[in-house]
Amino acid sequence: MNRKMAIVAIAAVTFVLAAVLGELVLDPRSQAAPTNTVVEGIQEDDNFTALSEAMSSTGLIDVLNGTGPFTVFAPTDDAFGKLAPLEKDRLMGDRDGLSEVLQYHVVPGDITNGLTNGMTLTTLGGKDLTVIVNRSGTFVNGANVTETIDSINGMVYSIDTVMRPRTLVQTVENDTALSMLLAALDRTNLTSELNASGPFTLFAPTDDAFEANPSIGQLMQGNDPKSVEELKQMLLYHIVPARVVAGDGTANQTLDAMSGERLVYTTDEENVSINDNRAVRSNIIATNGVVYTLDTMLAPPRTSA
């Protein structure tokens, strides 16, 4: 009995010392030097059959077989499965479009120190990705990082979503809950503004928010210049000419909207509120900014009589 107790005590002391020294190895295999390339790591993993097919059809394999290093955010088969069947078929059948999407998942360089909160990464296509690390996990443009695969010419991060390089307007166009906002942006000629380089932050009222506000409906139907201008000013109150990403160290602050009025932005790490209205969805990352959706219309800017 004493012998067993001694063995347990020695094991416990060893565990504590290793933890203190930062040398505790929970999985010895994780310390082994990688032997596969980025491409081999993806091709030999049954979770990436759709990605492997896409890489072959676009010639990305030739790029990733280079010296590198590369960092690849690799959508799993389940991630591709989240796409609507027609959307997936169109994507896989459009070689140029698919190549653009895949380049959006590749960053030149090896992120040897891991992904850190607030990190901005530039892809092969020259577009930026935003990393958020919080209590819920690690996210790249909202895609959850679920696994890492080391390689001899870079690193593969498994993600649960296919990321799409969309502008703010394209993001609104692809969200069925924002159809009325899209119509309002078109009516006021703000779509061209939000397709510019930006960056912008768009606090996007959903269709429910529009329908709950009869006065906005009247402005949407008015054909006179005054109605269009009032609608435009209301929309400009929902747009900030800056990139505001929740969780990247951003604290409570006031924001200057494009209408000239101010917005109050508050966050408690889990939720974001604008003028005390909680965002339904946060950190929808676009190529030229960020979208937050709201289930209420923010108070329009005050205008002088």
N, C-alpha and C positions, 0 to 999 in steps of 0.2 A: 504494500500500500504506500509506504514512504517513497519507494522507487518511482511509482507512478506520479506521485505528487511532485517529486523533484523534476521529472521530465516536463510536466505541465508548467512548472515555475520557470524552467529554463526557456521553454518555448515562448512563454508570455514576455519574459525579459527581452528575448531576441526580437519579438514583434515590436515592442515599444521602442527599442533602440533603432530598429530599421525605420520605423515611422518618423522618429525624431530626426534622423539623419537624411530622410527623404530618399531612402534606398529600398523601400519595401516593394517587392515585385510580386504582384498578384497573379500575373500570367507570364511565366518565363518566355513564352513564345513571342510576346510583344517586344522583347528585347533583341530578337534575332534580326540580323541584317536582311533587308528585302532582296529578293532574287528576281522578281518579275518587273517588267516595265509597266507603265501606266496602262497601256493597251492590253497587255497580257492579264493584268489584274482584273480588268473589266470583262474581257472575253472569257476568262475562266470562272467567272462568278455567274451562277444561274439566275441571279437577280437582275442581270443587266442584258438580257437577250434583245430587247427592243433597242436599247442604246447601242449595242454592238452592231445591230443591223443598220441603224441610222449612221453610225460612224463609217461603216463600210461604203454606204451609198453616196456619201458626201466627200470622201477622200480625207476625212479628218484623221484617220488612222496613220496616214503618211506623216502628218504634222506631229502627232503625239508619239511617233516612233523616233523622233529626233532626239537630240541630246537633252533638250529641255533646260532646266526643269519646268514642269507644268503642274498646276493645281487644277484638278477636274472635279466639278460638282456634278455627280453622276446620278441622274434620275433612275430609280428602280423601275422594274416592270409594273409595279403597283402604281407608281407615279404616272407612267404613260397610260395606265388603265383609268386614271381619273379623268382623262380627256374624253369628251363626247366622241362617240364612234366616228361621226362625220369629220369632226375636227382633227382627230388622229389620222384618219385616212388622207385628208387634205395635206396635213403636215408631212406625213411620210412620203407623199407623192410629189411634193414640191421640193426639188433638190436645192434650189437657191434659198428658199425660205427655211428649209430644214438646216442648211449649213449655217445660216444666220443664228438660228436658235441654239445650235450646238456650240457655236463660238461664244455665245452668251454664257455658256457653262464652263468655259476654260479660261484660266488666268495664267499668263506667262510668269513663271517663277514658282518656287517651292516655299510654302508658308511653314517654315521649319518650327516656328514658335507657336503654332496653332492659331485658331481663330479667336480674336479678341473683340470685346464689345466696342461698337462704334467704328470698326475697321471698314475702310472703303477700298475695294479691289477693282482694278481695271481689267476688263476681259480682252480676249483676242480681237474682238470687234471694236474695241475702244469705248465700250460702255461700262458704267460703274455698277458694282454690286455693293450692297450694304449688309454688314454683319451685325446681328444683335444677339447678345448672350444674356439670358435672364434665368429666373428660377424655372421656367418652363423648358429650357433647353437652349440650343444654338441654332440660329436661323440665318439664312442667306436669302435676302429679298423675300422673306416670309416662308421659304422652304426649310423644313426641319432637317438638320444634319443628324443622321441616325447611325453612321458607322464611318470609320476611317480605314483606308487601305494604303499602306506605305509601298513605295516602289523605288526602283533604282534611278528613275528620272522624274520623280515628283511624288505627288500625293493625290489620292482619290478620296473625296468625301461623298458618301452616299446621301442622297436627299429624297424626300417624299413627294416632290412636286416638280413638274416640268416648268421651268421659268421661261417667260416670254418677254422679249425686248419690245415693250409697248410704251408709247408716249402717254401722257395723262389723258388725252382725248381718246386714244385707242383703248385705254383701260376702262374709261367710261362706256365706250361703245360695246365692250365685251361683257358688261355687267347688266343683266336684264333688270336689276332693281334700280338702275339709274337712267332709264329711258327718257323720263321727263326732264331730267337735268341736261341730257344730251340735246333734246329739242330746244331747251332754253338757251344753251350755249350757241347752238346754230342760229337761233333767232336774233341773238345779240352780237353775232360775228366774233364771239370769243374763242371759237374753236381754233382759229388760226393763231391766236395769241398763245393758247395752251399747247400748241404744237411746236412752239419755238423752243430754243435750247434751255430756257429757264435758268436756274431751277425754280419750281413753284411747289407750294403745298396747297392742295385742293381739299376743302372740307365739303364733301359731296352729299347734299340732301338726297335721300332716296325718294322713290315715287310716293311712298306713304307720307313722307314729309311734305311733298308738293300738294298731295290730295287733302291733307289736313289743314291747308292754308288757302281758303277761298280767294283772298285778295291776290295771291300769286296766280291763281287760275285766270282771274280777270286780266291780269297783265299779259299772260300768255296768249290770250285771245284778242287783245287790243291791237289794232293796226296803226294807231297813231304814233308819231315819233315820241311823244311823252311816255306812253306805256312801255315802248321798247327801251327808252333810256332808264326808266325806273327799274325795269327788270334787269338791265345791265348793271346798275349800281348795286342792286340786291345780290347779284351773282359775284360782283367784284368784292363784296364783303366776305365772301367765302373763299377768297384766293389770297394767299400770302406769297410775295415774290422772294421766297427763300425755301430752303430744304429743311423741314422740321421732322426728324425721325424720333419716334418715341422709344425710350429705353437706351439711347446711345449716350446717356449722360445729360440729356436735355432736362432742365429743371422747369419749375413753374415760371411762366413769363408772360409778358404782353407781346402781341404780335401786331405789326402794322399791315392791315389788309390793303388791297389795291384800290379800295374805295376811299382810302384816306382815314378810315376809322380804325379803332383798335379792337383786338380780340384778346380774351384772357384764356391762356392755355395752361391747364393743370394736369399733373400726372401723379399717380401713386404707385408706379411701376407696373401694376396690373391693368389699370384703366387710364384712358385719356378723356378729358372733358374740355369742351370749348364753350366758354360763357356758361359754365355749369351744365352743359348738355353733353352727356356721355357719348363717345364715339361708339358706333356699332362695330366697326372694323377699323383697325389701325395699321399703319405701316404697309399699305399696298404700294410697293415700290414700282415706279415707272422710270423710264430712261431719263426723263427730265423733271423728276420730282416725286412727290409722295401724295397718296390719296388716303383720306379718312372718310368713312361714310357716317352719316348722321340720320337719325330718324325724326329730326325736327329741323325746321328752317330757322337759321340764325336771324336775329333781329336785324332788319335792313338799316343801312346807315341813315342818320338824321340829315335831312336836307332843309335848307332855309326856305321860307315861304316866298 
